[in-house]
Amino acid sequence: MKRLVTHWILAMVCLMIVSSTVYAGEITSTGFYYPLKDDTPNYSNCGKWLSRPSPNGCYPSSGVYHIGVDMAAGQNDSVYAIADGKILSVSSNGWSSGSTINVGIFIEHYLPNGQSFTALYGHIETSSAKKSGNVKAGDKIGEIGDWNGSGDHLHFAIITPELKYPVDGGKLGRWPDNEYGMLKGEYYDNGLIDPIWFITHNSPDNMLSRSGISVPNNITMASPWFSELCVKMYDSRCDGSSMTTWEECVLEGSSLCSDDPSKWSALSSGGYSSGNTENAGGDIGYETPVASLPNLHIEEFNIHDAQDHKLPDDGTGIMNVGQKYEIHVWPESLQENCMNGIEEGKDTVETDTFLKIGDDGDWEFLYRNYTQCVNMDEDDSKREIFDFIVPEVAYGKTIYFKSKVDATGEVYETDEGDNWCDTEAYQVPERCTVCPDFEITNVSLTGGRTQLNIGDHFGLRMVVSNLGLTPSPRPIRSAYYLLPPGATSWQYGSDDGTEAYQLCSGCSMEEWNKTDPFVANVAGIWRGMACADYLGVQSEDDETNNCTEFSFEVMLIPVRPDFVITRLGFREGLRFKNGTRVHPWAYVKNIGNASPSVATKIAYYIDGGYRDNDSIEIGEAMPGVEHFEEVLNNDIKLGDKGNRTLKVCADYQGSQIELSESNNCLSVPFVVY
């Protein structure tokens, strides 16, 4: 209880002192200084974030967007650094338009996670501008210069590391829309961001302000720690309004407040608090649990076609104009779900997807997905899906996609720099005026079968034809699909490739499964389907005739042939003189309940040794039919004397499944003297 009272007293002291050291309007609740130390941006007429000028007003020309905000101010008003940082450069290009020579100052600042960003302070009178070196939070860096005798203002902008083009001081006031496009959201995805939104949704790393300061045992009003200490108390989790809340904040290490100021030694020497995600409070020699924050990223991004096939993501994927695709985005949290880092009152994370058509195109906002934080378990990505139809402007171009999780920046993370996924690229074929046209004909079961039995293995065959007036310029793949009884959607089975040279105008090519990859595991009426160019790599005259269906039945009770040998012998009898050439014969009968699906062979053996064979065609082995076969050549000559055996076996190669495989052979004895 004594410790809690100590915390409460310390909190109240901080809150009382902050009113005499830092005005609420000078600094954001997250710890950044406003560049004019005024929390009212006072936007000029055309100086709002991404404002679009009219053709005859605001800017000299239309078709540009305002990058940053213009904050109205008087000439010679002071401008302040929003956080600790280092001056990178001072540019005079494009910042003067009045009686004074003005410059833009570029200062590098940091977030607590070590991520850097650059702030631009534009229209600073050059003689007043700080030209180099380090700055501390709240330091004066210059004064407002003249802007045509009226409309004096500060141009304030934030540039994040995602900027895709070199920083050009003359272009950072406004950029043409043909380079960057129009934004649909609160931030700009090419590395520029709404600066006021940024400083009110992020916290600064003000290590320079703390460096070299030793913390006294007894806090006094003169201590430079007070501004830092009390700023941190503005954190909604550490508002000091509740002893319980305050105790939790101290234990989490998410505030500079501690019951023992000596424990801040890690920061008093400019050190970095390794166990503290907010760099607030030391962790050396002090048992404090560390605040656990999420770390969001895009675990996977892929695109599926209408048959739910994932397009190759190695740059070879093909998308066709007018076709609908599913975009699959998988946001994930690497540490816990996002509840612990999200702003109060929210329970979702926004993931924005952008696209660019062609290498010279502009990135455009495409779609926003919402994911509930409770569904984002640690290391368990949550798939979000939306549809996309390829527009006609994409003919012959590459379409690029990329997504960003926590698009609105309302989740505090351990790493804010890995929220973008890698850019994905997909090719769109050129529009053609005279194209090939693929059609599937003669779809059937392999082996000429029209029905199957439970347990049968089978494949599909088809004929793909080019009905168009031109040959196919590239190979295509055609796919086989199955719809078993009771199923509601087609199931992809396999595919075959057809080379371009085989698909000339008017040409046809037979394709089939070289093995039997499917199993008839359900009785009833099945449907099969074959589709040409199922990957859509080739534009056609007609894209609607690529698929053909057929039906076949799988029988629950086996319907099969069954071959037996009913009689056998030699044309010359059953008693022979040594050296006689003989001609064996046999009657084969199908005692099953179905015709064979393939031709079958019968073999002749003498004393177990193979001697010859005959072939029985499908039409010669109908159910109940007894068929005669005889060896007509003179190749069998009897040698050894004694009692011998002739054996004849039907379907000796096993090419036909039968009702019974055990009754195929019959034997008869004979004598050689």
matplotlib code that plots the C-alpha trace (Angstrom):
import matplotlib.pyplot as plt

x = [0.0, 2.9, 4.3, 0.9, 0.7, 4.2, 3.1, 0.0, 1.8, 4.4, 1.7, -0.1, 3.2, 3.9, 0.4, 0.7, 4.1, 3.4, 0.9, 3.7, 6.3, 4.5, 1.3, -1.2, -1.5, 2.3, 2.6, 0.6, -0.7, 1.8, 4.9, 5.6, 5.8, 3.6, 5.9, 4.3, 3.6, -0.1, -2.4, -4.7, -3.2, -4.8, -4.7, -4.5, -7.1, -5.4, -3.0, -4.9, -3.5, -3.8, -6.1, -6.9, -6.6, -9.2, -8.0, -8.1, -7.3, -5.0, -2.0, -0.7, -1.9, -4.4, -3.8, -1.5, -1.9, -0.7, 1.8, 1.9, -0.1, 0.2, -0.2, -1.0, 1.5, 2.8, 6.1, 9.0, 6.9, 9.1, 9.2, 10.1, 11.5, 8.8, 11.2, 14.9, 16.7, 19.5, 19.4, 19.9, 19.8, 18.5, 17.0, 16.3, 14.6, 11.0, 10.4, 10.6, 7.8, 8.1, 10.6, 12.7, 14.8, 13.2, 14.4, 13.0, 14.7, 14.8, 15.3, 15.6, 13.7, 13.1, 10.2, 10.8, 11.3, 14.3, 12.4, 13.5, 11.4, 12.1, 10.1, 10.1, 9.7, 9.1, 9.2, 11.7, 13.5, 17.0, 19.0, 17.0, 17.2, 19.4, 21.5, 23.1, 23.7, 21.4, 18.2, 16.2, 12.4, 10.9, 14.1, 13.6, 14.9, 13.9, 11.3, 8.5, 9.5, 7.5, 5.1, 4.1, 3.3, 0.3, -0.6, 2.5, 2.6, 4.7, 4.7, 4.9, 5.3, 6.4, 8.4, 8.6, 11.2, 8.8, 9.3, 10.0, 11.7, 14.7, 13.8, 13.7, 13.2, 11.5, 8.8, 7.8, 5.2, 3.0, 3.3, 1.6, -1.1, 0.4, 3.3, 1.6, -2.2, -5.0, -5.0, -8.1, -7.3, -5.6, -2.0, 0.0, 1.5, 4.6, 6.3, 4.5, 1.9, -0.6, 1.8, -0.7, -2.2, 1.3, 2.4, -0.9, -0.7, 3.0, 5.4, 8.9, 12.2, 13.8, 17.0, 19.0, 16.9, 17.6, 21.2, 23.7, 21.2, 21.5, 18.3, 18.2, 17.0, 14.5, 12.5, 12.4, 10.7, 14.1, 14.7, 14.6, 13.0, 9.6, 8.6, 9.5, 7.9, 4.6, 4.3, 4.4, 1.6, -0.7, -0.6, -4.2, -2.9, -1.0, -3.3, -2.8, -6.5, -6.5, -3.9, -4.6, -3.9, -0.9, 0.5, 0.0, 1.8, 4.8, 5.1, 4.8, 7.6, 5.5, 6.1, 9.2, 7.5, 9.1, 9.1, 12.9, 14.4, 17.8, 16.4, 16.4, 20.2, 19.9, 18.5, 20.4, 23.6, 21.8, 21.3, 18.5, 16.1, 16.3, 13.3, 11.0, 9.1, 8.4, 12.0, 10.4, 12.0, 15.2, 15.2, 18.7, 18.5, 14.7, 12.2, 9.6, 7.4, 7.8, 4.8, 3.9, 2.9, 1.8, 3.9, 1.7, 2.7, 1.3, 2.1, 0.9, -0.6, -1.9, -4.5, -6.9, -8.8, -12.5, -11.6, -9.8, -6.4, -3.6, -1.8, 2.0, 3.6, 7.0, 6.2, 4.8, 1.2, -1.3, -4.5, -7.0, -9.1, -12.7, -12.1, -12.9, -10.2, -10.1, -7.4, -6.3, -4.5, -3.3, -2.6, -0.8, 0.5, 3.9, 3.4, -0.1, -3.2, -3.5, -5.8, -2.9, -1.7, -4.9, -6.3, -9.1, -12.6, -11.5, -11.4, -10.4, -7.3, -7.5, -5.5, -5.4, -4.5, -3.2, -2.6, -0.6, -1.2, 1.9, 5.4, 4.5, 1.2, 0.2, -0.4, -4.1, -6.1, -8.1, -9.8, -9.8, -10.3, -11.2, -9.9, -11.0, -8.1, -9.5, -9.1, -5.4, -3.8, -0.1, 1.6, -1.9, -2.7, -6.3, -7.3, -9.2, -10.7, -12.1, -12.9, -11.1, -12.0, -9.2, -10.0, -9.5, -6.7, -4.5, -4.2, -0.5, 0.6, 1.9, -0.4, 1.3, -0.3, 0.8, -0.9, -0.3, -1.7, -2.7, -3.2, -4.6, -1.8, -4.1, -2.1, 1.1, 3.6, 7.1, 8.0, 6.2, 8.5, 7.3, 3.6, 4.0, 4.1, 6.3, 5.0, 3.4, 3.4, 1.1, 1.1, -2.0, -1.9, -2.2, -5.6, -5.8, -8.2, -7.9, -7.2, -7.1, -10.2, -9.9, -12.7, -12.9, -14.6, -15.0, -14.6, -14.7, -13.3, -9.9, -10.1, -13.4, -15.3, -18.8, -19.4, -17.3, -17.6, -17.0, -13.2, -12.2, -9.3, -9.9, -8.7, -10.2, -9.4, -10.4, -9.7, -8.7, -9.2, -8.3, -11.4, -9.8, -8.1, -4.7, -2.4, -1.8, 1.3, 2.1, 1.5, -1.7, -2.7, -6.1, -7.6, -9.9, -12.6, -14.9, -18.3, -19.1, -22.7, -23.7, -20.9, -21.9, -18.8, -16.4, -13.2, -9.9, -8.4, -5.3, -4.1, -2.3, -0.1, -0.4, 2.5, 1.8, 2.9, 0.2, -2.5, -2.5, -5.7, -8.1, -5.8, -6.9, -4.9, -5.9, -4.9, -5.5, -4.4, -1.3, -2.2, -5.5, -5.3, -9.0, -10.9, -14.6, -15.5, -19.1, -21.9, -24.2, -24.1, -20.8, -20.0, -16.7, -15.5, -12.4, -11.5, -9.0, -6.5, -7.6, -4.8, -6.0, -2.6, -4.1, -6.7, -9.3, -12.0, -14.5, -13.7, -17.1, -16.6, -13.5, -15.3, -17.2, -19.0, -20.1, -21.7, -20.9, -22.2, -20.4, -22.1, -22.5, -22.8, -19.9, -20.8, -17.8, -16.9, -15.6, -13.5, -13.2, -11.7, -14.5, -12.7, -9.1, -6.9, -4.8, -6.0, -3.9, -5.4, -3.8, -1.2, 1.9, 5.1, 8.3, 8.9, 5.3, 4.3, 1.0, -1.7, -3.5, -7.0, -9.4, -12.9, -13.2, -16.5, -17.6, -19.7, -19.8, -22.6, -20.8, -18.8, -15.0, -13.8, -10.5, -9.3, -7.9, -5.3, -5.2, -1.9, -0.9, 1.5, 3.1, 4.4, 4.2, 6.3, 4.8, 4.5, 2.0, -1.1, -4.2, -6.1, -9.9, -11.4, -14.1, -17.0, -15.9, -16.4, -20.0, -21.7, -22.7, -20.7, -18.3, -15.4, -13.0, -9.3, -6.5, -2.8, -2.4, 1.4, 3.8, 6.0, 5.1, 7.2, 6.9, 10.2, 10.5, 8.7, 6.3, 3.1, 2.8, 0.2, -1.4, -2.8, -4.7, -5.3, -7.7, -6.7, -3.2, -1.9, -4.5, -5.7, -9.4, -10.9, -13.2, -15.8, -13.4, -9.7, -9.2, -11.0, -9.1, -7.1, -7.9, -5.5, -5.6, -3.0, -1.4, 1.3, 4.5, 6.1]
y = [0.0, 2.3, 1.8, 2.6, 5.8, 6.8, 6.3, 8.3, 11.2, 11.2, 11.2, 14.2, 16.1, 15.5, 16.6, 19.8, 20.7, 20.0, 22.9, 25.3, 23.8, 22.7, 24.0, 21.5, 23.2, 23.0, 19.2, 16.2, 13.6, 11.2, 13.4, 15.4, 19.1, 21.0, 22.8, 26.1, 25.0, 25.4, 22.4, 24.3, 23.6, 26.8, 25.3, 27.9, 27.9, 25.3, 23.9, 20.8, 17.3, 16.1, 19.0, 19.0, 22.4, 23.8, 24.7, 28.5, 28.7, 27.7, 26.6, 27.8, 24.6, 21.9, 18.2, 18.2, 17.2, 19.1, 17.0, 18.1, 20.9, 24.7, 26.0, 29.7, 31.9, 35.4, 36.5, 36.0, 33.6, 30.8, 27.3, 24.4, 20.9, 18.3, 15.9, 15.2, 14.8, 15.6, 18.2, 16.3, 19.2, 22.7, 23.4, 26.8, 25.2, 26.2, 27.7, 31.4, 33.6, 36.9, 39.5, 37.1, 34.1, 31.1, 27.5, 24.1, 22.2, 18.4, 16.9, 13.2, 12.0, 8.6, 6.6, 4.5, 1.3, 2.9, 3.6, 6.8, 9.4, 12.8, 16.0, 18.9, 22.4, 24.7, 28.5, 29.2, 32.6, 31.6, 33.8, 32.4, 28.8, 26.3, 24.8, 21.7, 19.7, 18.0, 19.5, 18.7, 18.4, 21.9, 23.7, 26.7, 26.0, 29.2, 31.8, 32.1, 33.9, 36.2, 34.6, 37.2, 39.8, 37.7, 34.2, 33.5, 29.9, 26.9, 24.0, 20.9, 17.4, 13.9, 11.6, 7.9, 5.4, 3.9, 6.9, 5.5, 8.5, 10.6, 13.5, 16.6, 19.8, 21.5, 18.9, 18.3, 21.0, 19.5, 16.6, 15.9, 13.2, 11.5, 10.5, 9.5, 9.4, 10.2, 8.8, 7.3, 7.1, 8.9, 8.3, 8.3, 5.0, 6.3, 7.4, 10.7, 10.8, 13.2, 14.9, 16.0, 12.5, 11.1, 13.1, 12.5, 8.7, 8.1, 8.8, 10.3, 8.9, 11.9, 10.3, 13.5, 15.4, 12.8, 12.2, 13.2, 14.1, 12.4, 11.9, 13.3, 11.2, 14.0, 15.2, 19.0, 21.5, 22.3, 18.8, 18.5, 15.1, 16.7, 17.5, 14.0, 12.4, 14.1, 13.8, 10.1, 10.3, 11.5, 7.9, 6.7, 3.7, 5.9, 8.9, 8.8, 9.0, 5.6, 4.1, 0.7, 2.0, 3.9, 0.8, -1.3, 1.3, 1.4, -2.4, -2.6, -0.1, 2.0, 5.3, 7.1, 7.2, 4.9, 4.8, 4.8, 7.4, 5.7, 2.9, 5.3, 5.0, 3.2, 6.3, 8.9, 8.0, 8.0, 4.2, 2.3, 0.4, -3.1, -4.5, -1.6, -1.2, 2.5, 3.4, 4.6, 3.7, 1.6, -2.1, -2.6, -4.2, -3.7, -6.5, -5.0, -7.0, -5.7, -4.3, -6.9, -5.3, -7.0, -7.0, -7.1, -8.0, -9.6, -13.3, -14.2, -12.5, -14.5, -14.4, -17.2, -17.6, -18.6, -22.3, -21.4, -22.1, -20.1, -18.1, -18.5, -15.7, -15.8, -13.2, -15.7, -15.5, -14.5, -12.5, -11.9, -8.8, -9.1, -12.1, -12.1, -13.1, -13.5, -11.5, -13.4, -11.3, -12.9, -10.4, -11.9, -10.9, -12.3, -11.5, -12.1, -10.7, -7.0, -6.2, -5.1, -2.5, -1.1, 2.2, 2.3, 1.7, -0.3, -4.0, -4.3, -3.8, -2.4, -3.9, -1.8, -3.2, -1.1, -1.8, -0.2, -1.0, -0.9, 0.2, 3.8, 3.7, 5.2, 3.3, 3.4, 2.3, -0.9, -2.3, -2.2, -5.4, -5.4, -8.1, -8.5, -8.5, -11.5, -13.6, -12.7, -15.3, -15.3, -16.8, -17.7, -15.6, -14.6, -14.8, -11.9, -12.2, -9.7, -9.8, -8.0, -7.8, -7.0, -3.7, -3.2, -0.7, -3.6, -5.2, -6.0, -4.6, -5.9, -5.4, -4.8, -5.4, -4.7, -4.6, -2.9, -4.1, -1.6, 0.9, 3.6, 3.2, 2.7, -0.3, 0.3, -2.4, -3.5, -3.0, -0.5, -1.0, -4.4, -3.7, -3.8, -7.0, -7.6, -6.2, -9.0, -8.8, -10.5, -10.3, -9.4, -10.7, -8.2, -7.6, -9.5, -8.8, -12.2, -14.9, -18.6, -20.2, -23.4, -25.9, -29.3, -32.2, -36.0, -36.0, -39.6, -42.1, -43.7, -47.2, -46.6, -47.3, -46.0, -47.0, -47.9, -50.1, -49.0, -49.1, -48.7, -46.5, -44.3, -41.4, -38.9, -38.2, -35.3, -33.7, -30.0, -28.1, -24.6, -23.2, -19.8, -18.2, -18.0, -20.6, -20.4, -18.3, -20.1, -23.5, -24.0, -26.3, -28.0, -29.3, -32.2, -31.8, -34.2, -33.7, -36.8, -37.5, -35.2, -32.6, -29.0, -27.7, -29.1, -30.7, -30.1, -33.4, -32.9, -31.2, -31.7, -29.4, -28.9, -27.3, -24.2, -25.9, -28.6, -25.9, -24.5, -23.1, -26.0, -28.5, -30.9, -32.7, -35.7, -35.5, -38.0, -39.1, -41.3, -43.1, -43.6, -41.0, -41.0, -43.6, -44.3, -44.2, -43.2, -45.0, -43.0, -40.6, -38.7, -35.7, -35.0, -31.9, -30.8, -27.2, -25.8, -23.0, -23.3, -21.0, -18.3, -17.6, -16.9, -14.4, -16.1, -15.1, -16.8, -17.5, -19.1, -22.4, -23.7, -26.4, -29.5, -31.9, -35.6, -38.1, -41.6, -44.1, -45.8, -49.1, -50.2, -53.9, -54.9, -55.2, -57.0, -59.7, -63.1, -65.3, -69.1, -71.7, -74.3, -76.7, -77.1, -79.6, -80.0, -80.3, -83.5, -85.2, -86.0, -88.7, -87.7, -89.0, -87.3, -84.3, -83.6, -80.0, -79.3, -76.6, -76.1, -74.6, -73.4, -72.2, -69.0, -68.0, -64.8, -65.9, -62.4, -59.8, -57.2, -56.9, -56.3, -52.8, -53.8, -56.7, -59.7, -62.3, -66.0, -67.9, -71.5, -73.3, -76.8, -78.3, -74.7, -73.1, -70.3, -71.2, -68.9, -66.6, -65.4, -62.1, -61.9, -58.6, -56.8, -57.8, -61.5, -61.7, -60.6, -62.0, -65.6, -65.9, -68.9, -68.0, -70.4, -69.5, -71.7, -71.4, -71.6, -71.3, -74.3, -72.9, -75.5, -78.8, -81.6, -83.0, -84.8, -88.2, -89.0, -87.7, -84.0, -81.2, -78.4, -75.4, -72.4, -69.1, -66.3, -62.6, -63.8, -60.2, -59.0, -56.1, -56.6, -56.5, -59.5, -60.8, -63.6, -63.7, -67.3, -69.2, -68.2, -71.4, -75.0, -77.9, -81.3, -84.1, -85.6, -88.2, -88.0, -91.4]
z = [0.0, 0.8, -2.7, -4.3, -2.3, -3.4, -7.0, -6.5, -5.0, -7.8, -10.4, -8.8, -8.5, -12.2, -13.2, -11.2, -12.5, -16.2, -16.2, -15.3, -17.7, -20.9, -22.2, -23.4, -26.8, -27.4, -27.4, -28.6, -26.1, -27.6, -26.9, -30.2, -30.2, -32.7, -35.1, -34.3, -30.7, -31.4, -31.6, -34.0, -37.5, -39.0, -42.5, -45.2, -48.0, -50.2, -47.6, -46.4, -46.7, -50.3, -51.2, -55.0, -56.6, -58.9, -62.5, -61.7, -58.1, -55.3, -57.4, -60.8, -62.4, -61.8, -61.6, -58.5, -54.9, -51.8, -49.9, -46.3, -44.6, -44.8, -41.3, -41.3, -39.3, -39.2, -40.7, -38.2, -36.1, -34.5, -35.9, -33.5, -33.9, -33.3, -31.6, -31.1, -34.4, -36.9, -39.7, -43.0, -45.5, -46.1, -49.6, -51.2, -54.3, -54.5, -51.0, -51.8, -53.2, -51.4, -50.3, -48.2, -49.3, -47.7, -47.3, -46.4, -43.5, -43.6, -40.1, -39.3, -36.3, -34.7, -33.2, -30.0, -32.1, -33.9, -37.1, -38.7, -40.6, -42.0, -41.2, -43.7, -42.4, -45.4, -46.0, -43.2, -43.6, -44.5, -42.2, -39.2, -40.2, -38.3, -41.0, -39.4, -36.3, -33.8, -32.5, -29.4, -29.0, -28.9, -30.1, -32.3, -35.8, -37.6, -38.4, -40.9, -44.1, -46.4, -48.9, -51.5, -48.7, -47.5, -46.7, -44.7, -43.5, -42.6, -45.0, -42.7, -44.1, -42.9, -45.2, -44.2, -45.4, -47.9, -50.2, -53.7, -55.2, -54.1, -51.8, -53.9, -52.0, -54.9, -55.3, -51.7, -51.7, -54.4, -56.7, -60.0, -59.9, -63.0, -60.7, -57.6, -58.1, -55.7, -52.2, -50.7, -47.0, -44.2, -45.3, -48.5, -49.5, -51.4, -48.2, -47.5, -44.8, -43.2, -40.8, -38.2, -38.1, -37.8, -34.8, -32.9, -33.5, -32.8, -30.0, -30.5, -29.3, -27.5, -26.4, -27.0, -24.5, -21.9, -22.7, -20.1, -17.4, -14.0, -12.2, -8.7, -5.8, -4.9, -7.9, -8.0, -10.4, -11.9, -13.1, -16.9, -16.4, -15.5, -19.1, -20.2, -17.2, -17.4, -21.2, -20.8, -18.2, -21.0, -22.3, -21.8, -19.9, -17.5, -16.9, -13.1, -12.5, -10.8, -8.4, -9.9, -13.4, -12.3, -10.6, -13.7, -15.8, -13.6, -13.5, -17.3, -17.7, -20.1, -18.2, -16.9, -13.5, -11.0, -7.2, -7.3, -9.8, -9.6, -11.6, -14.6, -14.9, -18.2, -19.8, -17.8, -19.7, -23.1, -23.0, -24.6, -22.3, -23.9, -22.2, -22.7, -26.0, -25.3, -24.1, -20.9, -17.6, -17.1, -16.8, -15.3, -11.8, -11.6, -11.8, -14.1, -16.5, -20.0, -21.9, -24.6, -27.9, -31.1, -34.3, -37.4, -40.9, -44.1, -43.8, -47.3, -50.4, -53.3, -56.1, -57.1, -60.4, -60.8, -60.3, -57.1, -58.5, -57.0, -59.6, -59.7, -57.6, -59.2, -61.8, -64.4, -63.2, -65.9, -65.4, -68.2, -68.9, -67.8, -65.6, -61.9, -59.4, -55.6, -53.8, -50.6, -48.0, -44.7, -41.9, -39.0, -35.5, -34.5, -30.8, -29.4, -31.2, -31.7, -28.7, -26.5, -28.9, -30.4, -29.6, -27.0, -28.3, -31.4, -32.0, -35.7, -37.8, -41.3, -44.1, -47.3, -50.7, -53.6, -57.3, -60.1, -63.7, -65.9, -64.9, -65.5, -63.7, -60.3, -57.2, -56.4, -53.4, -54.2, -51.1, -47.3, -45.2, -41.6, -39.2, -35.6, -33.2, -31.3, -34.5, -34.9, -32.6, -32.3, -35.5, -36.8, -39.9, -40.7, -44.4, -45.8, -49.4, -51.9, -55.6, -58.4, -62.1, -64.5, -66.3, -70.1, -69.5, -68.3, -71.7, -72.4, -69.1, -65.7, -62.7, -59.4, -56.0, -52.4, -49.0, -45.7, -42.4, -39.7, -42.6, -40.3, -37.8, -34.8, -33.4, -31.3, -32.4, -31.5, -35.1, -37.3, -40.3, -41.5, -42.2, -46.0, -47.9, -50.9, -54.2, -56.4, -60.2, -62.7, -66.5, -68.7, -72.3, -75.2, -76.7, -80.0, -82.9, -84.5, -81.9, -81.5, -80.1, -78.1, -77.7, -75.9, -77.6, -77.1, -73.3, -72.0, -69.6, -70.5, -72.0, -73.7, -70.6, -70.1, -66.6, -63.5, -60.4, -56.9, -56.3, -59.9, -60.8, -63.8, -65.9, -68.4, -72.0, -74.3, -77.6, -77.7, -80.9, -82.2, -84.0, -84.4, -87.5, -85.9, -84.2, -80.5, -79.9, -76.6, -75.0, -73.0, -70.2, -70.1, -66.9, -65.9, -63.2, -61.4, -59.8, -57.7, -56.6, -53.8, -54.4, -55.0, -56.7, -59.3, -58.0, -59.8, -60.8, -63.0, -66.1, -69.4, -71.5, -75.2, -77.1, -79.3, -82.5, -82.0, -81.9, -85.4, -86.8, -87.4, -85.6, -82.9, -80.2, -78.1, -74.4, -71.6, -68.2, -68.7, -65.5, -63.7, -60.9, -59.8, -57.7, -58.1, -54.4, -54.5, -56.4, -58.6, -61.6, -61.9, -64.1, -65.7, -67.3, -69.3, -69.9, -72.4, -71.4, -67.8, -66.7, -69.1, -70.6, -74.1, -75.2, -77.5, -79.9, -77.6, -74.0, -73.3, -75.1, -73.3, -71.2, -72.1, -69.7, -69.8, -67.4, -66.4, -63.8, -60.9, -60.0, -56.4, -57.5, -59.7, -63.4, -65.0, -67.5, -66.3, -68.7, -68.4, -70.7, -71.4, -73.7, -75.1, -77.1, -80.2, -83.8, -84.1, -81.0, -77.6, -78.5, -80.6, -82.0, -81.0, -83.3, -84.3, -84.9, -83.2, -83.2, -79.8, -79.6, -76.9, -76.4, -74.2, -72.7, -70.9, -67.9, -66.4, -66.6, -68.8, -72.0, -71.6, -72.0, -73.6, -75.8, -73.9, -74.7, -74.0, -73.6, -74.3, -71.9, -72.2, -69.0, -67.5, -70.2, -72.3, -76.0, -77.8, -77.5, -79.3, -79.0, -78.3, -79.3, -77.3, -79.7, -79.5, -75.8, -75.1, -72.0, -72.5, -75.8, -76.3, -78.7, -80.5, -80.9, -82.5, -83.0, -86.8, -87.1, -87.0, -84.2, -81.6, -82.0, -79.4, -78.2, -74.9, -74.6, -71.8, -70.1, -70.8, -69.9, -72.1, -70.1, -71.6, -69.6, -70.5, -69.9, -69.0, -69.1, -66.5, -68.7, -67.8, -64.3, -63.9, -61.4, -60.6, -61.4, -60.2, -62.9, -66.0, -66.7, -67.7, -68.3, -70.3, -70.3, -73.5, -74.4, -76.5, -77.5]

ax = plt.figure().add_subplot(projection="3d")
ax.plot(x, y, z, "-o")
ax.set_aspect("equal")
plt.show()
